[in-house]
Structures are given as structure tokens and as C-alpha cells.
Amino acid sequence: MHTTETYGFQTEVKQLLQLMIHALYSNKEIFVRELVSNASDALDKLRFLSVQDDSLVAEDSNLRIEIDFDKEAGTLTIRDNGVGMSKEEVVQNLGTIASSGTKRFMEAMESAQKKDANLIGQFGVGFYSAFMVASEVTVRTRRAGLAADEGIVWHSTGEGDYTITPETIERRGTEIILTLKEDSKEFAEGWKLRSILKKYSEHIAFPIMLPKPVAPKDSEDESIVATEPEWEQVNDATALWQKPKSEVTQEEYEAFYQSVSSDWNKPLTHLHNKVEGNLEYTTLLYIPEQAPFDLWDRDRRYGVKLFVKRVFIMDDAEQLLPSWLRFVRGVVDSADLPLNVSREILQSNAIVDKIRSATIKRIIDHLNSMAKDDADKYAKFWSTFGQVLKEGVIDDYSNREKIAGLLRFASTTSDEQKVSLADYIARMPEDQKDIYYITAETLTSAKGSPHLEAFRKKGWEVLLLTDRIDEWVVQHLTEFDGKSLKAVNRTDLSDVIGDEKPEVSEAQEDVLKRLKEALAEQVSDVKASARLVDSPACLVLGSHDMAPHMAKIMAQLGQAVPENKPVLEVNLDHAIVNRVSSAEGDTFNDWALFLLDQARVADGSLPKDPAGFVARVNRLLV
């Protein structure tokens, strides 16, 4: 006698189910795509396991997905003869879910202020989408390789718990039976299911079978009796990536992207290539239009789906693409890798290294072509994935120059991030030797920096770098196309200001000396500035000093920040500096600290003693 056990759902699943059951959704039909996709995964896993143990498919080698329905009973059944599940796997897969995925799904729902079913597949909660349309869900399953009496029946109404009952199940695989809600009975119609499957699952690599439509029975012929339904295949069931590009339509590319990425949107672009010769493999890769929700999740596996001779091997094969291309989705199908390849083997496999290297080059070339031929599309790509692409400059030495050519920046000639390094060099005057940049927290802060005054006067362009990652990028990208990259707040700007030095009178020399004495603990020197035009003072760093913006980032990350003693440069022609020269005693010290703190603020930093800064300003104003 089989005993039914009752289990409580994990807390996150309870919250998710309440959302599924009680909220209104757009595109409820998405549940068909999710359940069919799960069935396809189960078939993929079985086909992979059968490479080493063909007894797993001995009872039935015709791998397929069957979808049956009963309009009168209001039920929909989706079954596969894939790998199936054991009792432990049922509890793990249907009773719990990665809390981070659920949490992010909830946050996405709330932030959008809508209940959008299109997001479901992106967050790993596909199975639970069944409760959008079903008042009850029953899952009958038996793991391949287990005996018939080791089958399991899972049942739930989507409330607080679910039951598990052992049962004898003759065939391996999984069968999901949905008792449809009154407002979802349309999903027990053959024409409706055909339409949905054609839309979402055309290129699932296994046959999807529906009962053939039955002609109305002739009421005068009493000899006709009910028979088993005849099945017909409703999808193409071919690997889209194996087709010649000339035979694939744009609509087919888009539909396949949606099935492989669980993204409802159309892709921004795709790359489809077949390589033959010493190495044979096919890639079909997509760049999304919108960033995946987990783009910045450091614990998330990333990568494309790996197939070997059309046999699915693994999801998220991160060895095939570097982390700075983690937004790319799609498939790689190799004819040269062994079918039993593992993640460990991939890490040190020469074939994988060649595929990876060639694929990176192909993506870079594709992005270059996009930037050249469709600037608007590339601008959209850059605004979405530009910061991730910059990681390649840091991580990928062999492709650094090529990746640098794809970077886009704002500059003193453009507030938008659309200036390439090649554009910058093309606009350089003949007497300019280097590429100049400034890093800052915001575009406004960068544009307002006193360090730009000499460049504006000379008519030279400066790149404005405001992404957090830019501080690391410029540490690794020290030159491009033979031109050095230089920060405008460093000491050596002889190319800009030339050899001329400001004329300094004896009285001004005395003021500089007094300022240096007053600020001795905080600056390494005080000098007359040749770079300032409108501002009274600025801080200039040594060639190895940490930039203020970088120091701020490191402090926010809880890292120790080395103490820099910069040079304070003062504009001897400025009215405030002239006023300082006539001050004495404590008033002079107030002015000295005021000039230093004002220079810090102009660099995007705070005064070391904000309250003291305010008090000094008040005293000087009074």
C-alpha cells in the first residue's frame, strides 16, 4: 500500500505561487512554452546520459513530447519520455527554488508595477507558471533506470503544500496534468495549442506531438468505436543552427532566440556561422536588446549552450566565452568534442580554446561592423552593455587593442558616450601627441574640472570618463594606436602648457612659500600654475598617485586608501589669490585651507573636515 506524504512549500515558492494564482498576467500562454522547454531539457539530458548507458533508452528510443487535452474535462497533459525524476529530485525541483531567483523575480514585478508573464522564464520559475491557468497540477514521473514501482506522483493546488505518493508507472519520463481554471479552458483546444506551439516551440529539437483532429462521427454509422488517438508532429524539430543561413528567416531567428534565452524581446542582433576544415563547429549567437536581469550577479553561471553533434551537453558553458561577453546567448555545436565532455575537460581542451578564440574574434568583428554600418544600433548596444565590454580591456590582453576600438566615451565635444578612440585621434591637432582624459563621478563634475581649462584654451579635446570601471580600464589601457593615454590631473603636461612658466614676482614667491608652510601636512608642494585660466587653484597628482575618484571608490569598497600628498597649483592672476597675499595670521591660514578644500571639491572630493570648511568660509565671508 502506497502512503501519501504531505510537504510544505519553501517560503519563496509560497510567495511566488500567490503571485501566480492571484495576480493578473499578460500572455498567459507563456506557460506552454515553459513546460515544453522543461520537457525538451529532460529529453536532452536523457540523450546525453544514454551515450554512456544505452539501456536507459532501450524501452523506448523514440524521444518525443506529447500534448494531450480533454475539452470536456478541462484538462491539459504534457508528457515526455525523457530522464524523469526520482523522489528526491521531485522534492528538490518542485518544492524549492533558488531564493535569489525568486527574490529578483518579485523585485522585477514590483519595480515594473505590473505582473508580466514574459519575465517568468528569465528567472528559473518556469514550472510554476502552470498555476497561472491551472487550479490543480499533477506530476507523474519515473526516473530513467529505476523500476516501474519507483514512480512518483506529485500533486498540488498551489496553496501552502503539496503531496507525494509512490506509484507504479510503466513508462519513464514525466507527465504533467493541468486541471484548467474556468477562464483558461481555451488551452484545451487543439487549434489554440497548435498556434502557441508554432509560435514558441517550432525549433525544439524533438518532435512535439498533438492528437490529429478527428472528423465528426457519422451518426448513422453505429459500428464506429473509440480508438487510440492518432498523433501528428506540429513542429519542425530540426536544429535551426544546422540549417544554411539562406534557409532561415528573420522570424525564425527571433523565435529561436526567445526559446533559447527565455527572453520575450527580440534580439538586437545575431551571428550564425558554420566552420569546416580541420575543426568543424557551428555557432548561433545572439546579443540581447535588453540586459539580462542577472548581468551583474557574480555567482551566476554564464555562457552559451553546448551541443556535440546535436546532442545537448550543458547549459552555461562559460569556458566557450569570457566573462566580458557574458551577455551573449545562443548555442555552439561541435563535431570534434567527445560526447562525454565535462566542465573539467572543457577547461583544458585545445579544441575549446580554438573555438573560444575564433568566436571572440567573430563577435568583435560583428560589433565593429555594427558600429560602422548602423551607428544607432551600436549606440543602443553600448548603452546596455558598454560597461561589461570594458571588462575585456582589463581581462583579455590578447584582444585589448581590438576591444579598445569598440569603446565609446563622452568628451569635451560631446556629452553623449559616442566618441571612439579612433574618432579622437582623427581630430587631434598636429602638435598633440597623446590622448587626454579625466575620470570623475559624474559628467557635470568632469566638465567642471579646472584641469580642463588649459585644454579648452588650446582647443584640445579631453575624454570624460564617468563609469566606475573606467579607473581600472585606464590602468590597463595605457596606449591606443601608438598614442599614450594621459590623465589631465597628472604633473607632466608639457605638451599642453609648453615650456613657458608663469612669471612670479618676489612678493608672489613669498605667498607661495607661506602657503606651502601652512599646508605642509597635506600637500607636497605649492606652485604657480600655468594650466589654470579661470579657477584659483587645483590639485595635481604625481605619476603614481591614486586619483581622487579611484580613492573614493576604494573607500566605498572598504579598501585601505593610500594617503596622497598632491601638489597645489595656484593661479597667481586670480582675484582670490591676490586677496590671500594680503592676509596675515589666522586669516591667511583660513584662506590657505579654503584654497585647498575648494580644489578638493572641484576634483569631486569632500573637504577632510567639512564642518571646519564651513566655519572658515563663514569667517571669511563675515
C-alpha positions as CSV (number, residue, x, y, z in Angstrom):
1,M,0.0,0.0,0.0
2,H,1.4,3.4,-1.0
3,T,1.5,6.1,1.6
4,T,0.9,9.8,0.6
5,E,3.3,12.3,2.2
6,T,2.5,16.0,2.6
7,Y,5.2,18.6,2.3
8,G,5.2,22.4,2.8
9,F,6.5,24.6,0.0
10,Q,9.6,26.6,0.6
11,T,8.7,30.2,1.7
12,E,9.9,31.7,-1.5
13,V,7.8,29.3,-3.5
14,K,4.7,30.2,-1.5
15,Q,5.1,33.8,-2.3
16,L,5.7,33.0,-5.9
17,L,2.6,30.8,-6.2
18,Q,0.4,33.5,-4.6
19,L,1.6,35.9,-7.3
20,M,0.9,33.3,-10.0
21,I,-2.6,32.4,-8.7
22,H,-4.0,35.7,-7.6
23,A,-2.4,38.3,-9.9
24,L,-3.4,39.1,-13.5
25,Y,-0.9,38.4,-16.2
26,S,-0.4,39.3,-19.8
27,N,0.3,36.5,-22.2
28,K,-0.8,33.5,-20.0
29,E,0.0,31.2,-22.9
30,I,3.7,31.5,-21.9
31,F,3.2,28.5,-19.6
32,V,3.1,26.2,-22.6
33,R,6.5,27.4,-23.8
34,E,7.9,26.9,-20.3
35,L,6.6,23.4,-19.8
36,V,7.6,22.3,-23.3
37,S,11.0,23.8,-22.7
38,N,11.4,21.8,-19.5
39,A,10.3,18.6,-21.3
40,S,12.9,19.3,-24.0
41,D,15.6,19.7,-21.3
42,A,14.6,16.3,-19.9
43,L,14.9,14.7,-23.3
44,D,18.3,16.4,-23.8
45,K,19.6,15.1,-20.5
46,L,18.4,11.5,-21.3
47,R,20.1,11.6,-24.7
48,F,23.3,12.7,-23.1
49,L,23.2,10.0,-20.4
50,S,22.4,7.3,-23.0
51,V,25.7,8.0,-24.7
52,Q,27.4,6.1,-21.8
53,D,24.4,3.8,-20.9
54,D,22.2,2.9,-23.9
55,S,20.0,0.7,-21.6
56,L,18.3,3.9,-20.4
57,V,16.5,4.3,-23.7
58,A,16.1,0.6,-24.5
59,E,12.4,0.5,-23.6
60,D,11.6,3.5,-25.9
61,S,14.2,5.2,-28.1
62,N,11.8,7.4,-30.0
63,L,12.3,10.6,-27.9
64,R,9.3,13.0,-28.1
65,I,6.9,15.3,-26.4
66,E,3.2,14.5,-26.4
67,I,0.5,17.1,-25.6
68,D,-3.0,15.8,-25.0
69,F,-6.2,17.6,-23.9
70,D,-9.7,16.9,-22.9
71,K,-12.1,19.7,-23.6
72,E,-15.0,18.3,-21.7
73,A,-12.9,17.5,-18.6
74,G,-11.0,20.8,-18.9
75,T,-7.6,19.1,-18.7
76,L,-4.3,19.6,-20.5
77,T,-1.5,16.9,-20.3
78,I,2.1,17.5,-21.3
79,R,4.3,14.3,-21.3
80,D,7.8,13.4,-22.3
81,N,9.8,10.2,-22.3
82,G,12.9,11.9,-21.0
83,V,15.1,11.4,-18.0
84,G,12.3,11.7,-15.4
85,M,12.7,12.3,-11.7
86,S,13.3,10.3,-8.5
87,K,11.5,11.1,-5.3
88,E,14.5,13.2,-4.1
89,E,14.6,15.1,-7.4
90,V,10.8,15.8,-7.2
91,V,11.2,17.4,-3.8
92,Q,14.2,19.4,-4.8
93,N,12.9,20.6,-8.2
94,L,9.2,21.1,-7.5
95,G,9.2,22.1,-3.8
96,T,12.1,24.5,-3.7
97,I,13.6,27.1,-5.9
98,A,16.8,29.3,-5.7
99,S,15.7,32.1,-3.4
100,S,17.8,34.7,-5.3
101,G,15.9,33.9,-8.5
102,T,12.6,34.2,-6.8
103,K,13.6,37.4,-5.0
104,R,14.7,39.0,-8.1
105,F,11.6,37.9,-9.9
106,M,9.5,39.6,-7.2
107,E,11.5,42.7,-7.4
108,A,11.1,42.8,-11.1
109,M,7.4,42.5,-10.7
110,E,7.2,45.3,-8.2
111,S,9.6,47.7,-10.0
112,A,7.6,47.3,-13.2
113,Q,4.4,47.8,-11.3
114,K,2.9,45.1,-13.4
115,K,2.5,41.3,-13.4
116,D,4.3,40.4,-16.7
117,A,4.4,36.7,-17.5
118,N,7.1,37.4,-20.1
119,L,9.6,37.6,-17.3
120,I,9.0,34.1,-16.0
121,G,11.5,32.1,-18.0
122,Q,14.3,34.5,-17.2
123,F,14.2,33.8,-13.5
124,G,14.1,30.0,-13.4
125,V,10.5,29.7,-12.3
126,G,9.0,28.2,-15.4
127,F,7.3,25.2,-13.9
128,Y,5.2,27.3,-11.5
129,S,3.7,29.3,-14.5
130,A,1.3,26.3,-14.7
131,F,-0.6,27.8,-11.8
132,M,-1.5,30.8,-13.9
133,V,-4.0,28.6,-15.7
134,A,-4.5,25.5,-13.5
135,S,-6.4,25.1,-10.3
136,E,-4.6,21.8,-9.7
137,V,-1.4,20.4,-11.1
138,T,-0.4,16.7,-11.0
139,V,3.0,15.4,-12.0
140,R,3.6,11.7,-12.7
141,T,7.2,10.8,-13.2
142,R,9.7,7.9,-13.1
143,R,13.5,8.3,-13.4
144,A,15.1,6.5,-16.3
145,G,16.9,3.4,-15.0
146,L,14.5,2.9,-12.0
147,A,12.0,0.2,-11.7
148,A,8.3,0.8,-12.6
149,D,7.3,0.6,-8.9
150,E,9.6,3.5,-8.1
151,G,7.4,6.1,-9.8
152,I,6.2,9.2,-8.0
153,V,3.0,11.3,-8.2
154,W,3.3,15.0,-7.1
155,H,0.1,17.0,-6.6
156,S,-0.7,20.5,-5.5
157,T,-3.4,23.1,-5.7
158,G,-0.8,25.8,-5.4
159,E,-1.6,26.8,-1.9
160,G,0.6,26.0,1.1
161,D,1.7,22.4,0.4
162,Y,1.9,19.5,-2.0
163,T,1.7,15.7,-1.7
164,I,3.9,13.0,-2.9
165,T,2.7,9.4,-3.5
166,P,4.7,6.4,-4.7
167,E,3.0,4.7,-7.7
168,T,3.8,2.1,-10.3
169,I,4.5,3.9,-13.6
170,E,5.2,1.8,-16.6
171,R,7.0,4.3,-18.8
172,R,9.9,6.5,-17.9
173,G,9.7,10.3,-18.1
174,T,7.3,12.9,-16.8
175,E,3.7,13.7,-17.3
176,I,2.2,17.0,-16.2
177,I,-1.6,17.1,-15.9
178,L,-3.2,20.5,-15.5
179,T,-6.8,20.9,-14.4
180,L,-7.6,24.2,-16.1
181,K,-9.4,27.1,-14.4
182,E,-12.7,28.3,-15.9
183,D,-11.1,31.3,-17.6
184,S,-8.4,29.1,-19.1
185,K,-10.4,26.4,-20.8
186,E,-9.3,27.7,-24.2
187,F,-6.0,25.9,-23.6
188,A,-7.8,22.5,-24.1
189,E,-8.5,23.4,-27.7
190,G,-6.3,21.8,-30.5
191,W,-6.2,24.9,-32.7
192,K,-5.1,27.1,-29.8
193,L,-2.3,24.7,-28.8
194,R,-1.1,24.4,-32.4
195,S,-0.9,28.2,-32.7
196,I,1.0,28.5,-29.4
197,L,3.5,25.7,-30.3
198,K,4.1,27.1,-33.7
199,K,4.8,30.5,-32.1
200,Y,7.2,29.4,-29.3
201,S,8.4,25.9,-29.9
202,E,8.9,25.4,-33.6
203,H,12.6,24.7,-33.2
204,I,12.6,22.5,-30.2
205,A,14.9,19.7,-31.3
206,F,12.4,16.9,-30.5
207,P,9.1,16.1,-32.1
208,I,6.1,17.7,-30.4
209,M,3.0,15.5,-31.0
210,L,-0.7,16.5,-30.8
211,P,-3.7,14.3,-31.4
212,K,-4.9,14.6,-35.0
213,P,-8.2,16.4,-35.4
214,V,-11.0,13.8,-35.6
215,A,-13.7,14.2,-38.2
216,P,-17.3,14.3,-36.8
217,K,-18.7,10.8,-36.4
218,D,-21.5,9.9,-38.8
219,S,-24.4,9.4,-36.5
220,E,-25.9,6.7,-38.8
221,D,-22.8,4.5,-38.6
222,E,-23.1,2.8,-35.2
223,S,-20.2,0.5,-35.9
224,I,-17.5,3.2,-35.2
225,V,-16.0,2.8,-31.8
226,A,-13.5,5.0,-29.9
227,T,-9.8,4.2,-30.7
228,E,-6.5,5.5,-29.5
229,P,-5.8,9.0,-30.9
230,E,-3.5,9.3,-33.9
231,W,-0.6,11.7,-33.3
232,E,0.8,14.2,-35.7
233,Q,4.0,16.3,-35.3
234,V,3.4,20.0,-35.1
235,N,6.9,21.4,-35.0
236,D,9.9,21.4,-37.3
237,A,12.1,19.6,-34.8
238,T,15.3,20.5,-36.6
239,A,18.3,22.2,-35.1
240,L,18.0,25.7,-36.5
241,W,21.7,26.4,-36.2
242,Q,22.4,23.5,-38.6
243,K,20.4,25.0,-41.4
244,P,22.1,27.2,-44.1
245,K,21.6,30.9,-43.3
246,S,19.9,31.3,-46.6
247,E,17.1,29.0,-45.5
248,V,16.4,30.7,-42.1
249,T,14.0,33.7,-41.9
250,Q,14.4,36.6,-39.5
251,E,11.2,35.5,-37.8
252,E,12.7,32.0,-37.2
253,Y,15.9,33.5,-35.8
254,E,13.9,35.6,-33.4
255,A,11.7,32.7,-32.3
256,F,14.7,30.5,-31.6
257,Y,16.3,33.3,-29.6
258,Q,13.2,33.6,-27.4
259,S,13.2,29.8,-26.8
260,V,17.0,29.6,-26.0
261,S,17.1,32.7,-23.9
262,S,13.7,32.8,-22.2
263,D,13.6,36.5,-23.2
264,W,10.3,37.8,-24.6
265,N,12.0,40.6,-26.5
266,K,13.6,40.3,-29.9
267,P,17.4,40.1,-30.0
268,L,19.4,43.2,-31.0
269,T,21.5,41.2,-33.5
270,H,22.7,37.6,-34.2
271,L,25.7,35.8,-35.6
272,H,25.3,32.5,-37.5
273,N,28.5,30.8,-38.6
274,K,29.4,27.3,-39.7
275,V,33.2,26.4,-39.7
276,E,34.5,23.5,-41.7
277,G,38.0,22.1,-42.2
278,N,40.4,20.9,-39.6
279,L,37.9,21.9,-37.0
280,E,34.2,21.7,-37.5
281,Y,31.6,23.5,-35.5
282,T,28.6,25.8,-35.8
283,T,27.7,28.8,-33.7
284,L,24.4,30.7,-33.5
285,L,24.9,33.6,-31.1
286,Y,22.6,36.5,-30.1
287,I,23.2,39.8,-28.4
288,P,20.0,40.7,-26.5
289,E,18.3,44.1,-26.8
290,Q,17.9,44.4,-23.1
291,A,20.3,43.4,-20.3
292,P,19.6,40.0,-18.6
293,F,18.4,40.6,-15.0
294,D,21.5,38.8,-13.6
295,L,24.1,40.6,-15.7
296,W,25.9,41.8,-12.5
297,D,25.3,38.7,-10.4
298,R,28.8,37.4,-9.7
299,D,27.6,34.0,-8.6
300,R,25.6,33.4,-11.8
301,R,27.0,30.9,-14.3
302,Y,27.1,32.5,-17.7
303,G,27.8,31.2,-21.2
304,V,26.1,29.5,-24.2
305,K,24.5,26.1,-24.6
306,L,27.0,23.5,-25.8
307,F,26.0,20.7,-28.1
308,V,28.2,17.9,-29.6
309,K,26.9,16.5,-32.9
310,R,23.4,18.0,-32.0
311,V,23.5,16.2,-28.6
312,F,22.9,18.7,-25.7
313,I,25.8,18.6,-23.3
314,M,25.4,21.5,-20.9
315,D,23.8,24.9,-20.3
316,D,26.0,27.9,-19.5
317,A,29.3,26.6,-20.9
318,E,31.3,29.5,-19.6
319,Q,34.6,28.1,-21.0
320,L,33.4,28.9,-24.5
321,L,33.2,32.7,-23.9
322,P,34.9,35.1,-21.5
323,S,33.1,36.8,-18.7
324,W,33.2,40.2,-20.6
325,L,30.9,38.6,-23.2
326,R,28.5,37.1,-20.6
327,F,25.5,38.9,-22.1
328,V,25.8,36.7,-25.3
329,R,23.2,34.0,-25.7
330,G,23.0,31.1,-28.1
331,V,24.4,27.7,-29.0
332,V,27.8,26.2,-30.0
333,D,27.7,22.8,-31.7
334,S,31.0,21.0,-32.1
335,A,31.6,17.9,-34.2
336,D,35.1,17.4,-32.7
337,L,34.5,17.3,-28.9
338,P,33.8,13.9,-27.2
339,L,30.2,13.3,-26.2
340,N,31.2,12.7,-22.6
341,V,32.9,16.1,-22.3
342,S,32.7,17.6,-18.8
343,R,33.3,21.1,-17.4
344,E,36.7,19.9,-16.2
345,I,37.7,18.6,-19.6
346,L,36.5,21.9,-21.2
347,Q,38.8,23.9,-19.1
348,S,41.9,22.4,-20.6
349,N,40.8,21.4,-24.1
350,A,42.7,22.6,-27.1
351,I,39.6,22.4,-29.3
352,V,37.6,24.5,-26.9
353,D,40.5,27.1,-26.9
354,K,40.4,27.4,-30.7
355,I,36.6,27.7,-30.7
356,R,36.7,30.3,-28.0
357,S,39.4,32.3,-29.7
358,A,37.7,32.3,-33.1
359,T,34.3,33.1,-31.6
360,I,35.6,36.1,-29.6
361,K,37.2,37.4,-32.8
362,R,33.9,36.9,-34.7
363,I,31.9,38.8,-32.1
364,I,34.4,41.7,-32.1
365,D,34.3,41.9,-35.9
366,H,30.5,41.8,-35.8
367,L,30.4,44.6,-33.3
368,N,32.8,46.6,-35.4
369,S,30.6,46.1,-38.5
370,M,27.6,47.2,-36.5
371,A,29.4,50.3,-35.3
372,K,30.4,51.2,-38.8
373,D,27.2,50.4,-40.6
374,D,24.4,51.1,-38.0
375,A,25.6,53.7,-35.5
376,D,22.1,53.9,-33.9
377,K,22.0,50.2,-33.2
378,Y,25.6,50.2,-31.9
379,A,24.7,53.2,-29.6
380,K,21.9,51.1,-28.2
381,F,24.2,48.1,-27.6
382,W,26.8,50.4,-26.0
383,S,24.3,52.0,-23.6
384,T,23.2,48.5,-22.5
385,F,26.4,46.5,-22.4
386,G,29.3,49.1,-22.7
387,Q,30.4,48.7,-19.1
388,V,30.6,44.9,-19.4
389,L,32.6,45.2,-22.6
390,K,35.1,47.5,-20.8
391,E,35.9,44.5,-18.6
392,G,37.6,42.9,-21.7
393,V,40.2,45.7,-21.7
394,I,41.1,44.5,-18.2
395,D,40.8,40.8,-18.6
396,D,41.7,40.0,-22.2
397,Y,45.2,41.1,-23.0
398,S,45.4,39.4,-26.4
399,N,42.3,41.3,-27.6
400,R,42.8,44.6,-25.7
401,E,43.5,46.8,-28.7
402,K,40.5,45.5,-30.6
403,I,38.2,45.9,-27.7
404,A,39.5,49.4,-27.0
405,G,38.5,50.2,-30.6
406,L,34.9,49.4,-29.6
407,L,34.8,51.7,-26.6
408,R,32.8,54.9,-26.6
409,F,33.2,57.9,-24.3
410,A,31.8,61.4,-23.7
411,S,34.2,64.2,-24.3
412,T,34.5,68.0,-24.2
413,T,33.0,68.0,-27.6
414,S,30.1,65.6,-26.9
415,D,28.1,64.9,-23.7
416,E,26.9,61.5,-25.2
417,Q,29.1,58.4,-25.0
418,K,29.7,58.2,-28.7
419,V,33.3,59.2,-29.1
420,S,35.7,56.4,-30.1
421,L,39.4,56.5,-29.6
422,A,39.8,56.4,-33.4
423,D,37.5,59.5,-33.7
424,Y,39.5,61.3,-31.0
425,I,42.8,60.6,-32.8
426,A,41.4,61.7,-36.1
427,R,40.5,65.1,-34.6
428,M,43.9,65.6,-32.8
429,P,45.9,68.7,-34.0
430,E,49.3,68.0,-35.4
431,D,51.1,69.2,-32.3
432,Q,49.1,67.0,-30.0
433,K,50.9,63.7,-29.3
434,D,48.8,62.0,-26.6
435,I,45.1,61.1,-25.8
436,Y,43.9,63.0,-22.7
437,Y,41.2,62.0,-20.3
438,I,39.8,62.9,-16.9
439,T,37.9,60.5,-14.6
440,A,35.1,61.8,-12.4
441,E,32.0,60.6,-10.6
442,T,29.6,62.5,-12.9
443,L,29.6,64.1,-16.3
444,T,28.9,67.5,-14.6
445,S,31.8,67.1,-12.3
446,A,34.1,66.1,-15.1
447,K,33.1,69.0,-17.3
448,G,33.5,71.5,-14.5
449,S,37.1,70.4,-13.6
450,P,39.6,73.2,-13.5
451,H,42.1,70.8,-15.1
452,L,40.3,71.3,-18.4
453,E,40.9,75.0,-18.6
454,A,44.3,74.8,-20.4
455,F,42.9,72.3,-22.9
456,R,39.9,74.5,-23.7
457,K,42.2,77.4,-24.2
458,K,44.3,75.4,-26.6
459,G,41.3,73.8,-28.3
460,W,42.2,70.2,-27.5
461,E,39.6,67.5,-26.8
462,V,39.5,65.6,-23.5
463,L,37.7,62.3,-22.9
464,L,35.3,62.4,-19.9
465,L,35.3,59.0,-18.1
466,T,32.5,58.6,-15.6
467,D,31.8,54.9,-15.2
468,R,33.2,53.3,-12.1
469,I,35.1,50.7,-14.1
470,D,36.9,53.4,-16.1
471,E,39.5,53.8,-13.3
472,W,40.6,50.2,-13.8
473,V,40.3,50.5,-17.6
474,V,42.9,53.3,-17.9
475,Q,45.3,51.4,-15.6
476,H,45.4,48.6,-18.3
477,L,44.8,50.7,-21.4
478,T,47.9,52.9,-21.4
479,E,48.0,53.4,-25.2
480,F,46.0,53.0,-28.3
481,D,47.2,53.1,-31.9
482,G,50.6,54.3,-30.8
483,K,49.2,57.2,-28.7
484,S,49.7,57.2,-24.9
485,L,46.6,57.8,-22.7
486,K,47.3,60.6,-20.1
487,A,45.2,61.9,-17.2
488,V,44.9,65.7,-17.2
489,N,45.4,65.9,-13.5
490,R,48.9,64.5,-13.6
491,T,52.1,66.6,-13.3
492,D,53.5,66.2,-16.8
493,L,51.5,68.4,-19.2
494,S,54.4,69.9,-21.0
495,D,52.7,69.1,-24.4
496,V,49.8,71.3,-23.4
497,I,51.4,74.2,-21.5
498,G,54.8,74.1,-23.2
499,D,58.0,75.2,-21.5
500,E,56.6,78.6,-20.5
501,K,56.4,79.2,-16.8
502,P,54.3,81.9,-15.2
503,E,56.2,85.0,-14.2
504,V,56.4,85.1,-10.4
505,S,57.3,88.3,-8.5
506,E,59.3,88.3,-5.3
507,A,56.1,89.0,-3.4
508,Q,54.3,86.1,-5.1
509,E,57.2,83.8,-4.3
510,D,56.7,84.8,-0.7
511,V,53.0,83.9,-0.9
512,L,53.7,80.5,-2.4
513,K,56.2,79.8,0.4
514,R,53.7,80.9,3.1
515,L,51.0,78.7,1.5
516,K,53.4,75.7,1.5
517,E,54.2,76.2,5.2
518,A,50.5,76.5,6.1
519,L,49.6,73.3,4.2
520,A,52.8,71.3,4.7
521,E,51.0,68.4,6.3
522,Q,48.5,68.0,3.4
523,V,50.4,68.9,0.2
524,S,53.9,68.1,-1.1
525,D,54.4,71.5,-2.7
526,V,52.7,74.7,-3.8
527,K,53.5,76.1,-7.2
528,A,52.4,78.8,-9.6
529,S,50.1,77.2,-12.2
530,A,50.4,77.6,-16.0
531,R,47.4,75.3,-16.6
532,L,44.7,77.4,-14.8
533,V,42.7,80.1,-16.6
534,D,39.5,80.8,-14.6
535,S,40.0,78.8,-11.3
536,P,42.1,79.9,-8.3
537,A,43.7,76.6,-7.6
538,C,43.8,72.8,-8.4
539,L,45.4,69.7,-7.1
540,V,47.9,67.9,-9.3
541,L,48.9,64.3,-8.7
542,G,52.2,62.6,-9.1
543,S,52.5,60.0,-11.9
544,H,51.9,57.1,-9.4
545,D,49.4,58.8,-7.1
546,M,45.8,57.4,-6.8
547,A,43.2,59.6,-8.5
548,P,40.6,61.1,-6.1
549,H,37.7,59.3,-7.9
550,M,39.6,56.0,-7.6
551,A,40.3,56.6,-3.9
552,K,36.6,57.3,-3.3
553,I,35.6,54.0,-5.0
554,M,38.2,52.0,-3.0
555,A,37.0,53.6,0.3
556,Q,33.4,52.7,-0.6
557,L,34.5,49.1,-1.1
558,G,36.1,49.1,2.3
559,Q,39.6,49.0,1.0
560,A,42.6,50.9,2.6
561,V,43.4,54.0,0.6
562,P,47.0,55.3,0.5
563,E,47.4,58.9,1.6
564,N,48.5,61.1,-1.4
565,K,50.2,64.4,-0.8
566,P,49.4,66.2,-4.1
567,V,50.8,69.5,-5.4
568,L,48.6,72.5,-5.0
569,E,48.9,74.7,-8.1
570,V,47.5,78.3,-7.7
571,N,46.6,80.8,-10.4
572,L,48.6,83.9,-9.4
573,D,46.4,86.1,-11.6
574,H,43.2,85.2,-9.8
575,A,41.5,87.8,-7.6
576,I,41.1,85.3,-4.7
577,V,44.9,84.5,-4.7
578,N,45.6,88.3,-4.8
579,R,43.4,88.6,-1.7
580,V,45.2,85.8,0.0
581,S,48.5,87.5,-0.5
582,S,47.4,90.5,1.7
583,A,46.1,88.3,4.6
584,E,48.0,87.7,7.8
585,G,48.0,85.3,10.7
586,D,44.9,83.1,11.2
587,T,43.1,84.8,8.3
588,F,45.9,83.7,6.0
589,N,45.7,80.1,7.3
590,D,41.9,80.2,6.7
591,W,42.5,81.3,3.1
592,A,45.1,78.6,2.5
593,L,42.8,75.8,3.8
594,F,40.0,77.3,1.7
595,L,42.0,77.1,-1.5
596,L,42.9,73.5,-0.7
597,D,39.4,72.4,0.1
598,Q,38.0,74.3,-2.9
599,A,40.4,72.3,-5.1
600,R,39.3,69.1,-3.5
601,V,35.6,69.9,-4.2
602,A,36.5,70.7,-7.8
603,D,38.0,67.2,-8.0
604,G,34.8,65.6,-6.8
605,S,36.0,65.0,-3.2
606,L,34.9,66.3,0.1
607,P,37.0,68.5,2.4
608,K,38.7,66.4,5.0
609,D,36.9,68.5,7.7
610,P,33.6,69.6,6.2
611,A,32.5,71.4,9.4
612,G,35.8,73.2,9.6
613,F,35.4,74.2,5.9
614,V,32.0,75.7,6.5
615,A,33.3,77.6,9.6
616,R,36.2,79.0,7.6
617,V,34.0,80.1,4.8
618,N,31.7,81.8,7.2
619,R,34.6,83.7,8.9
620,L,36.0,84.8,5.5
621,L,32.6,86.0,4.3
622,V,32.0,88.0,7.5
